[in-house]
Amino acid sequence: MGAAAAAGAVVGAGAGALVGAAAGVVVGFAAAAAAVGAGPAGVVGAGAGAAGVQAASIVAALARLAEPSIRKQVRRVICCALAWVMLPVLSVFSGTLHLMPRPHIEFVQQQDLPFEVAEGGISVKRLSVDAETGASSTLVQFPAGWRRPGASHFLVDDEFYVLSGDLTISGVTYTEHCYGFLPGGVTQVDASSEGGALLLGFFPARPARISGEAPPAILDERRLVSRLKLFEQPWTANFHPQFPIGAGRKWLRRDPVTTDETWILGTLPLRNGRRPEKHPVVEEMYLISGELIGPQGVMRPGAYFWRPPEVWHGPYGSKTGCLMFFRTVGGPLSTIYTESEQEFEWNPAGYRPILPPELTARVHARA
């Protein structure tokens, strides 16, 4: 097959799929582009709908038929077609990201989400949940005078950051801006809250509290962060050379086993970036204070996003300065920036979130 014929077949297949399902063709072209450079289009496995899978299979197969000498040209054609299709529909479909077990959320204000009553009289606000594994990010509210006597444990990691109030576990008291990471296998004894507490909580899988002490063999003490007080932690820098100046970081965790990271980022007022960026890992953020401006609108305290790997985003800026809680899943943070800069929009129009259907209705009033 000649270069022109191969390229034409690729574009033709994509165009045909577009007629059937615009969202599917976005995924199809993306998977095919990956296939030309790196073998079969495994990208589709993340969960595109039937139309997306079909488009990906057709385009990737045609791309693989091309001789090695013309694959580069075919790839260019695919990428051009991808850009042409994605530009008008990206804000609506955002590829496969809404169809993943844990969908792309960027961004939602926690104030728009309801609290649900959970075990022991606490209330939980679900920010993001993986439908398959049960991994979750939540806001957890403890009432004043709350008690949970006795010993219990989880088999999964229990990570939390106290936004306000007090929480005591095993004689260790966590107050405002305190952080803890209790790996699976930590025995938690006599938990309580005198004045009530609001905290961010994270589980890597569906949690099940088990009564009694944990078997000693489960715990990997290298991963334990018993308590960090953020008021006492030092500010550090050492960012990517292209990271805009005017920010500092307080490390909370750099896991010696998973290599996942958690940190606090603080920025100065009137600071902004000029380059979109992406990361090879999940990036998650909760805005503690200040305002953050980005392509989806103005985030205010309580704003939250959960972003899958390899998603271009930004640039961002802040008129007020801000304090943000960040964490990664899948390894340490590394960043790829675009080669060219772009003008920063200090006053974006409206609220244009990337949300799964179940959240869209809840925040419709903000649009």
N, C-alpha and C positions, 0 to 999 in steps of 0.2 A: 504494500500500500504506500503511495507517495505521500510526501509531507502535506501537500494541499488537501489530498483526499482524507488523510487521517484527521487533520484539523477540522475539515468540514464535517466529517462524521461526528466528531466530538461535539461541535457546536450544534449540529442538527439534533443530536440526541438530547442535548440539554434543552434546546428550544421546544422540542416535542414534550418533554417532561414538564416544562413550564406551563404549557397549555393545560396539562392535567392537574398540576399542583405547584403553585409558585414556591411554597415553603419547601417542598421536596426537592426542587431543582437547586435551591441554594445549597442544601446538604449534599446533593449529588455532585455538583461541580467541585465543592470543597474536597470531598472524598477522592474524586478523580485526580485532582491536582496533587494530593498526597500520594496517590498510587503511582503516578508517573515517576516520582522521585524516590519512592520508598516501598515499592511492592504493592500488594493488594490493599484495597481501600478499607482498612479496618476501622477507619474513623466512623463509618456508618453504624458500627456496632453500639455506639453510645445511645442510639435510640431515635432514629428519624421516623416517621410514619411509613406506611407501605409505599407511598409514592416516592418518598425520598430514597428508600432502599433501592427501588427499581431504577431510578435515575442514576444513582451512584454505580450500580452494577453495569449498566449499559455504557456509561461514559468511561469508567475505569477499564472495562474490557477493551473498548476501542483504543484507549490510550496505550494499553499493553501490547496491542498488535503492532504499534509503530516500531520501526527499526531503531536501535540505540542511537544512530546518527541523527535522527530527527526528533527524538523525544523532547529535547530542549525547546524546539519550535512548537511542538504540540502543547507542551506545558504552558508556554506563553499564551497560546490561544485560549486554553482553559482558564488561566488566571484572568485574562481580559473579559471572558464571558462571565466568570464569577463576579467580577467587580460590577459589570453591567447589570446583572440580575440583583445583586445584593443591595446596591445603593438605594433603590426606592422602597425596598421591603425590609431592610435590616431592623428598623425600629419596631416593626410589627412581628416578624418571625424570629429574628436573632438565631438563625440556623436551627440546630437541634436542641438549643439550650433549654427551651420550655418543656421538652419531652424527656429530659433526663430524669432518673429517679430523684435527683436533688437538683431542682431547676435553678437557672440563673435568676437572681434577684438583684436589681440595681435601679433604684433603691426604694426602700419602703421606710416610712416613719413608724416607729413602734407605737406611737400614739394612735395610729389607725387600726391597730390589731387588738383583739379582745383577750382578757385574762380568762383562763379556765381553772376551775378548782381541781387540785390534784391531791395526792395522798397527804395525810397528816395536817390538813388545813392550810397548806401553802397554795399559792396561785401561780400559774405558769402561762407565759405568753410565748407562743411558738414563732420564732423568727424564721427558721429554716429547718426542714426535716427531710431526710432521705427516706423515701417510701420503701426501699428495699432493705436497707441495713438498720434503719431506726436511728442513725446518727442525727444529732439535733443540736441546734443553737437556740437558746431560750433566755427570756427574762424570768427570773424567779423572785417572787415576793413572799417574804415571811412576815406574819403578823407579830406584833409586840407580844412578848410572853410565850412565844412558841417553844415547845420542848419535844425532843425525841430521845427518851432515855434508852440506855442499853447499848450494846455493840451491834454493828452491822457493817456490811461491805458490799462493794461492787466488784464484778469481774472485769469491768471496762474502766477506762480512765475517767476521772471526774475533775474537770477544769473549771475554775470560776474566778470572777473578778467582782469585787464588791463596789457598787456604785454609790450606795448610801447605807447607813445603819450599821448594825453589828451582827455577826454570826460567829458562834463558838463551836468548834469541833475538836473533841479529844483534848480539851483544855487550852487550845490555841484560839485566840480571838482575832477575827478579821473585821476591820472597820473600813471606812471610806478609802478607796484606792489601795486596797490590799488584794493580793493575788495568791491563789493556791492551785497546785497541780498534784492531785492525788492519784497515782497510777492504780490500775486494777490490782486488788489485793491488799489495799490499805484498810485496816480496821478503823472505823469511825465510831467513837464512843461519846455518848451523852451530848448530842448536839442541841443548841439552844440559841435564841435571839431575845435579848432583853427589850430593846426598843423597836424591833422589826428591822427588816433589811430588804434591799433590792440589789440583785446581782445578775451578772451575765453568767450563764452556765452552758457547758459544752460536753457532749458525750460523743465518742467516735462510733458507737453502735447503740442498739436499743438497751437502755439500762434496766437492770432488775436488782433491787436492793435485797440482799440476803441477810437474814438474821444471824447473829453470832460473829465470832472472830474469823478472819480470813486465814486459810492455810498458809503458813510462812513461805512455802515454795513458790507461790504465785507472784509475789511482789519483787519487782526490780527496783531497788532503792536508788540506783543511778538516775532514775527518771523523776524522783520525788522533788517537788518544790513545796516545802511545808508551809512557808509564808514569806511573801515579799511585801514590804511597805513601800509604796511608790514614792512617798515623800523622802525616803532615805536612799533611793536608788539614784546612781549618777546618770546624767545626760551623756550620751555618746554621739558620735557622728559617723565617719567612715562609710559614707554612702557611695553609690554609683557615681562616676565622674560627671554624668549628665543629669544627675538628680539636682533639682533647683536648690540653691543655697537658701538658708533661713529656716532650717528644721533641725530637730534633735530627737534622739531615740533613747528610750529606757527599755532594756531587754528584760523580759519576764521569763522566757524559756527558750532554750536551744536544745531540743531533745537529743540525747546521745544515741538513741536507738532508731527512732523514726526520722530524725533530722528536721522535723517540723519546728516551726518557730512561732513565738508569740511576743509582741512588744507593744509599747506605747509610743506613738509619734506625736510630737508637738510642733506646730508651725507658727511663724510670725505673721502678724497682720500684713496685708498687701503683698503677699507672696503668691506666685503662680508659676506654673510650668508652661511650656510651649511645644512639647512633643508628646503625642500619644505613646503608650507603652503596653507591653504584655509580659506575662510570666508563665513559666511551665508548670506551675502548681496552683491549687485553689488558693484564692485570696479572700479573706473575710474581714469586714470592718464594721465597727460600731462607733458612731460619733458621740463622744462624751460631752464636749462643750464647743462653742463657737459655731461658725457656719462654713460650709465647704461648697464651692461652686464648681459644677462640672457640666458635661453635655446633657445630662438627664434633668438638670435643674439645680436648685439651691437646697443642699442638705442642712438640716438644723439638728440640734441635740436630739438624740434618739434615732437618727437615720442609720440604716443598716443595709449592707450589701453582702451577697455571697456570689462570688464570681468564679466560674470554672476556669481551668487552665487555657492558655493561648487565646484569650479574648482581648482584643485591642480596646483600650479605654483611655479616657482623659483627653486633654490635660485638665488639671484641677488647680484651683486657687482659692484664696480666702481673704476677704476684706478684714475680718475680725481676728484672724488667727484661730487655731482650733487644736483640740486634744482628741486623739483617735486611738481606739483599741484595734490592733491588727493581729491576725494569726494566719498561718499557712497550713495546708494539708497536702501531703505528698512530697515534702522535702523543704529545703531552705528557699528563701526568696532570691530569685535572680531576675534581671530585667533586661528586656530588649526594647530600645527606643526607635522610633522612626528616624530616618536620616534627616528629614526636613522639619523645620519648625513651622508653626502656624500661629496666627493671631489668637490671643485668648479673649474669650467672650465673658466680660465681667458681669453682664446683666442678661443671662439667658432667659428666653421667653418660655414661661410656663413650666410644667412638670411633665416630663416625657420618660416615664420609667420603663424598664425592661422587667416584666413580671409574668409569672405563670397565671393561667386563667383563674385559679382559685383566689389569688390575691388581687386581681384586677378589679373585681367588683367592690372589694372592700375600700379601695383607695380611689374609686372613680370620682368621688366628690372633690379630690385634690387636683384632678386633671384640668 
